[in-house]
Structure formats: structure tokens, C-alpha cells
Amino acid sequence: MIAPLYRCWKEYTITDHVVQPRPSWLRRSYDWTLAWATHPQAAWALFAIAVIEASVFPIPPDILLLALALAQPRLGLRFAGIATAGSVLGAVIGYGIGMFLFAAIAQPLLEFYHAMERFSEMQQLFVEYGAGIVLIAGFSPIPFKVITIAAGAFDLSFPLFLMAALVSRGARFYLEGALLRWGGDSLRQLVEKHFEWLTVAVVLVVIGGFALLWL
């Protein structure tokens, strides 16, 4: 699984052995994610992207989930389940990183996302709201990886964390899958017609989520 993921990434930086001008890392991540929509192993890619998005990766799996559910509406809920399972597993990994590997992995990662200052302010929020923070972040554009790492670093109750991650991520992904599964032809035609704009909107929402952490 790792090898084809890496090859797909390289396609966006090198073509015919000629190095191309590199777009931003966020744009490359977005293109790489969306490229999996037509791959034979797209379902596994959705699971893998959901895992890494909840712990390290910037682009949410929603982009790939929408593309797959649009192409096969009757499997929309199945794809939602795959994204949910992957995201919850990724949340557990993020929690473990925050609890056991903060200095080695979490701190450099947070510094890369320019979220370290905001991260240190989250401790009081976890004290006041606990798992409620995870519920909000899992359904919102706030980068989920920052919250999962913080939950482990600040020793949030693991059972509560796991339940909040499952509820919030499941609600988000199943809502998207259900809309395309039962939304009817008119909704699917609307999504198909404006899919590029919708995916761009998702990226903008992600950028906005990071901006919430920087402000």
C-alpha cells in the first residue's frame, strides 16, 4: 500500500524525468488525495488517508469520500464507514503521539503547522470542556490532528476521547455519504456539476481551520 501511495505523490513533482515547478505543499497534498478517486484501491486509499489525516496529514478525507460516493452513490454509506474507521484509528494514533511521543514527533509537527502557541492555550479548554472539544473539532474545519495530539498530551480520558472521536467523525462522514446515497439525482447532478468548486471549498475550509489556530 505504501509504494503506490508514494508513486502517486511523485507524479505531481516529476514528469518524464524532468523536474516540474513545484506547487505549494497543500496543493500537492490536495491533488494527491483526489487522484486516488479512480484508483482500483481507492477504498483502501480512503481508509489510509483518513488515518493519517487524523494524526499528521493536512487534507481531509472528505474530498476522496465525496468523489467515490458521487461515482457510486449506492456505496456512499460504505465509504463513510471506511472513512470513519480510518479516522478513529488515526485519532488513536494522534492521542498516542501526544501522550508518549510529544517531544519526538508532536512538537515538530505542531511547529510545522505553526500551531504550537495555540496548542499550549488548549490545556485550559480541555480542563473546562473535556471531550466536548473533540466533538466540535471532529465535525468542524479545525485541524483534527491538533486536537487528537492535544487530547493525549493533556491526558484526556481515553474512553471519552474515543467515544467523542467516533461520534463526531461518524456524524460528519455518514452525513456526506447519506446525502449522496439518498439525495436523489438532482443533488448528485449538482455535486457533479460543481465538484471542482466544492473540492476547492474544502481546501479553503481546511486553510481556514488552520487560521483559527494561528489567530
C-alpha positions in Angstrom: 0.0 0.0 0.0 2.8 2.4 0.9 4.6 2.0 -2.5 1.6 3.1 -4.7 0.9 5.9 -2.4 4.4 7.2 -2.7 4.4 6.7 -6.5 1.2 8.7 -6.8 2.7 11.5 -4.8 5.8 11.6 -7.0 3.7 12.0 -10.1 2.9 15.5 -9.0 6.6 16.5 -8.7 8.4 14.7 -11.5 7.1 14.1 -15.1 9.2 12.2 -17.7 12.3 12.6 -15.5 12.0 16.4 -15.8 11.5 18.3 -12.6 8.5 20.5 -12.8 7.8 23.7 -10.9 6.5 22.5 -7.5 3.2 23.9 -6.4 2.6 24.5 -2.7 2.7 21.5 -0.4 -1.0 22.0 0.4 -1.9 21.9 -3.3 0.2 18.8 -3.9 -1.5 17.1 -1.0 -4.9 18.0 -2.4 -4.0 16.7 -5.9 -2.5 13.6 -4.5 -5.7 12.9 -2.4 -8.1 13.5 -5.2 -6.0 11.4 -7.7 -7.0 8.2 -5.7 -10.6 8.5 -6.7 -10.1 6.4 -9.9 -7.6 4.0 -8.5 -8.6 0.3 -8.1 -7.5 0.5 -4.4 -9.5 3.7 -3.8 -11.3 2.3 -0.8 -8.0 1.4 0.9 -6.6 4.8 0.0 -9.7 6.4 1.6 -9.0 4.4 4.8 -5.3 5.3 4.8 -5.9 9.0 4.1 -8.5 9.1 6.9 -5.9 7.5 9.3 -3.1 9.9 8.5 -5.3 13.0 8.4 -6.4 12.5 12.0 -2.7 12.4 13.1 -0.4 14.2 10.6 -1.9 14.9 7.1 -3.4 18.3 6.2 -6.1 17.3 3.7 -9.3 15.8 5.0 -10.6 12.5 3.5 -13.9 14.3 2.6 -12.5 15.1 -0.8 -12.0 11.5 -1.7 -15.1 10.4 0.1 -17.3 12.7 -2.0 -15.6 11.7 -5.2 -16.2 8.0 -4.5 -19.7 8.4 -3.3 -20.5 10.6 -6.3 -19.3 7.8 -8.7 -21.1 5.0 -6.8 -23.9 6.5 -4.7 -25.2 3.2 -3.5 -21.9 2.6 -1.7 -21.9 6.1 -0.1 -22.6 4.8 3.4 -19.9 2.1 3.0 -17.3 4.7 2.0 -18.5 6.8 5.0 -17.9 3.8 7.3 -14.4 3.3 5.8 -13.6 7.0 6.4 -14.9 6.8 9.9 -13.0 3.7 10.9 -9.8 5.2 9.4 -10.3 8.5 11.1 -10.9 6.9 14.5 -7.8 4.8 14.2 -5.9 7.9 13.2 -7.3 9.7 16.2 -6.0 6.9 18.5 -2.5 7.3 16.9 -2.6 11.0 17.4 -3.6 10.5 21.0 -0.7 8.1 21.5 1.7 10.6 19.8 0.6 13.3 22.2 0.8 11.1 25.3 4.0 9.2 24.6 6.0 10.9 21.8 5.3 14.6 22.3 8.9 15.8 22.2 10.0 13.5 19.4 7.0 13.8 17.0 4.2 16.0 18.2 6.2 19.2 18.9 8.0 19.3 15.5 4.7 18.5 13.8 2.9 21.3 15.6 5.7 23.7 14.8 5.4 22.8 11.1 1.7 23.7 11.2 2.5 26.9 13.2 0.2 25.7 15.8 2.5 25.4 18.8 1.5 28.7 20.5 -2.2 27.9 20.1 -1.6 24.3 21.3 -0.3 25.5 24.6 -3.5 27.5 25.1 -5.7 24.4 24.6 -4.9 22.9 28.0 -7.4 25.2 29.8 -10.0 24.4 27.1 -9.6 20.7 27.8 -9.9 21.3 31.5 -13.1 23.2 31.0 -14.8 21.3 28.2 -13.0 17.9 28.0 -14.3 15.6 25.3 -16.6 18.4 24.0 -13.6 19.9 22.3 -13.1 16.6 20.4 -16.8 16.5 19.4 -16.6 20.1 18.0 -13.2 19.5 16.2 -14.3 16.2 14.7 -17.2 17.8 12.9 -15.6 21.2 12.1 -12.8 22.6 10.0 -10.5 22.8 13.0 -7.5 20.5 12.2 -8.4 17.3 13.9 -4.8 16.1 14.3 -4.0 19.1 16.6 -6.9 18.1 18.9 -6.1 14.4 18.9 -2.5 15.1 19.8 -3.6 17.6 22.5 -6.0 15.1 24.0 -3.1 12.7 24.6 -0.7 15.4 25.8 -3.2 16.7 28.3 -4.3 13.2 29.4 -8.0 13.4 28.4 -9.8 10.3 29.5 -9.2 7.8 26.6 -12.7 6.2 26.7 -14.3 9.6 26.5 -11.9 10.7 23.8 -12.6 7.6 21.7 -16.4 8.0 22.0 -16.2 11.7 21.0 -14.0 10.9 18.0 -16.3 8.1 16.9 -19.5 10.2 17.2 -18.1 13.4 15.6 -16.3 11.8 12.7 -19.0 9.3 12.1 -21.7 12.0 12.0 -19.6 14.1 9.6 -18.8 11.3 7.1 -22.1 9.5 7.3 -23.9 12.8 6.6 -21.9 13.2 3.5 -22.4 9.6 2.4 -26.1 9.7 3.1 -26.6 13.0 1.1 -25.2 11.4 -2.0 -26.8 8.0 -1.3 -30.3 9.3 -0.9 -30.1 12.8 -2.1 -31.5 11.9 -5.5 -30.3 12.6 -9.0 -30.8 16.4 -8.6 -28.4 16.6 -5.7 -25.9 14.3 -7.4 -26.0 16.3 -10.6 -25.5 19.5 -8.6 -22.5 18.0 -6.8 -21.1 16.6 -10.1 -21.5 19.9 -11.9 -19.8 21.9 -9.2 -17.4 19.2 -7.9 -14.2 21.1 -8.6 -15.6 24.2 -6.8 -16.7 22.0 -3.9 -13.3 20.4 -3.5 -11.6 23.9 -3.7 -14.1 25.0 -1.0 -13.0 22.1 1.2 -9.3 23.1 0.8 -10.3 26.7 1.7 -12.1 25.4 4.8 -9.0 23.5 5.8 -6.9 26.6 5.4 -9.5 28.5 7.5 -9.3 25.8 10.2 -5.5 26.3 10.4 -6.1 30.1 10.5 -8.3 29.6 13.6 -5.3 28.0 15.3 -2.9 30.8 14.2 -5.1 33.7 15.2 
